[in-house]
């Protein structure tokens, strides 16, 4: 049987990292690895856009797509195109946003919506379709089935105790695209997933809702098997909180040393985890951990308390020093609250200026992501329900002290400082960086983002598309 997996492009209004990074669709590679006995192809529409040509050439029996929030409309369009091409194709959709908001995919051209853990569900769907060619999936847990405008939910699929049932990603599915993948200044990039979920209650974060604050991990032994197959130099951990289980990360560290794997690593962690476990970060720095992404969120405790982060300025300060001592640089995230003024931007800029190992800075407008408790609290005040602007770059909540154009002007102004600071602190002016193969693409992306930031108040006013 032929299965086409499609990574839809981000929407036209989306900004964020869209123009500054292109990473492999790891979730679809894992799904593809679960059905290797079938003929599987993967179309990454961020690179190759000819969906209709692929449908004509490949003639799939099943078309599956994944969707983050900014892919809501493009993912639906993919499956609509597949049904128009051949009504007999089984169309399946899953992913993070699909799980949190399945009702947004209740459409006649979508046959099956997967909620939560996708690997066993998709394997069971494929087996049923292959053997019986029936849409009678009512006994498969973790699905929503559109039926004549109604929604039928099957029994919830329990969370697995671990991710060891996941196959290794089938990276051969993206072989023709891999030279196109990059992350900012890094052009040899691969992704790996070692866990899902986070146990912390930050009210603006959607990952805790996906797993209902469960942390579900993959064993270090299986992670090593996957790492051994990766050719790229930089490994990005696509986890919600890579270091939450320190003993697991100590075991993985030891196995990497034993295997003689020489890579560089980029991972997400919380600052309180760094402060409680400085020794594990020192160990990982020696085997290649070169950068961590962490949400500092603010430069005063009252702001941190607003979002229920459960950290503090003191904890952040300690974490920054610990990472600096190990030679690890930070990609630091700061929330831009709707009531900010230029003084707030100046304070963040001054804070970063005084801490040399903050190499990258992200200024993220506070965004009530659909499906979170925070979104439910403020849903009557959001400016738009257009999913393409829920990219952590647009203000979807009303700003109070300054107008939206004024806020975007300030983000534009400090965006230039952020770029210049990154170039200097990461020594990107060295010839190896300047003349990198993807440098023109990165520069074009930076310029495009700068221009788009000044127009984002117009994007926010764009009405959401109808079916």
Secondary structure, DSSP 8 states (H G I E B T S, - for coil): -EEEEEE----TT--TTTTTEE---HHHHHHHHTTTTSEEEEEETTT---HHHHHHHH--SEEEEE--GGGHHHHHHHHHHHHHH-TTSEEEEESHHHHH-GGGG--TT--EEE-S-HHHHHHHHHHHHHHH-----TTSSSEEEEETTEEEE-------S-STTS----GGGGGGGGGG-EETTB-SEEEE--EE------TT-SHHHHTTT--EE--HHHHHHHHTT---SEEEE--S-TTSSHHHHHHHHHHHHHHT---EEEEE--HHHHHHTHHHHHHHHHTTEEEEEEEEE-SSHHHHHHTT----HHHHHHHHHHHHHHT-EEEEEEEE-TT--HHHHHHHHHHHHT-TTEEEEEEEE----TTSHHHHHHTTT-S---GGGTTTTS--S--SSS-HHHHHHHHHHHHHHHHHHHHHHTTTTSHHHHT-TTHHHHHHHHHHHHHHHTTHHHHHTS-----
